[in-house]
């Protein structure tokens, strides 16, 4: 990412940021509310365009190969309320070309503590359970970069531990993660901080 | 291709059939409008034949708008749209399939119901045939062009009337040619030219609308 700038409603959120993410790196993006963490993550994910500067992946502009290697989880869960957890993940996996046999999905949802809730419309699940379903995508798609916006919201301590452990495994396996969180990460030495400040 | 069919087509159909109430709502609305007209203007066959095609077409357009909200709004609100955009599948393909689903859910039942509506409004057989053909060619156009308007206004809260305004310039020629086709049929004249124009509009929309909608969705992600 080179010299990226962004402003919202005539307020400059950040200017000329440069950041490089390489394999085996975990970047914790920190900053007060309104500093532009989500905006920055959306720019990196390719959802919105930076005003100046560009985001490059393997020194090329973002294209379909990038999207094939990316999992982005935003504030919104991306789950359809009227579909079950199983259906939500199946349709998502089909579209993202991830493996999605039913046995695999049942297995995964069991590991995430959602036994017996697989066929229930997601709207009947609690916020934490919905977050677990959304995070199940991290186990499904073989990606190289994860962009996670507040992944721990609404999760209980066991859930947070589970996700952190999975993140560490992913990093050890050569993946890269950039995430925002208002709670400190307990994990490894590879953790780096990137701080944004609130600008007037 | 299979990823698109499973991931978009099946998904959207599953969502539509999960909300059966919403599925039936536009159709009921259409039926009520068309049944009320003969009662309001009197059951004289000449009057009904005169206004019939127009009534069915206006009702069809309003029905389309009722179902149009579903096209992207829900996906935008719950974040599914972000996941669709980041799937690596070209967005215009996703959008085109979503328009197909809208047509299947909103207009196919209307086409199936159309003989009954024609009976209510006392249309003759040639008139009904012309009406059916104009609906067959004209309704996919509504789905395709409606998608552009919905894509542009997806981020707007309480913008229910805005897409309607955006689509009016397309509705008006469609309405003129469709009703003129049925009128020609009533006089036992050829209505091929009107249908050809509607067909040309449809082909233009088919080629361009998915790209315009894809761009509109990308812009609305800001």
Interface residues (C-beta under 8 A of the other chain):
Chain A: X42 X45 X46 X47 X48 X49 X64 X65 X67 X68 X70 X72 X74 X75 X76 X77 X78 X79 X80 X81 X82 X83 X87 X90 X91 X92 X94 X95 X96 X97 X121
Chain B: X2 X3 X4 X6 X7 X8 X10 X11 X14 X15 X18 X19 X74 X75 X77 X78 X79 X80 X82 X83 X84 X85 X86 X87 X88 X89 X90 X221 X222
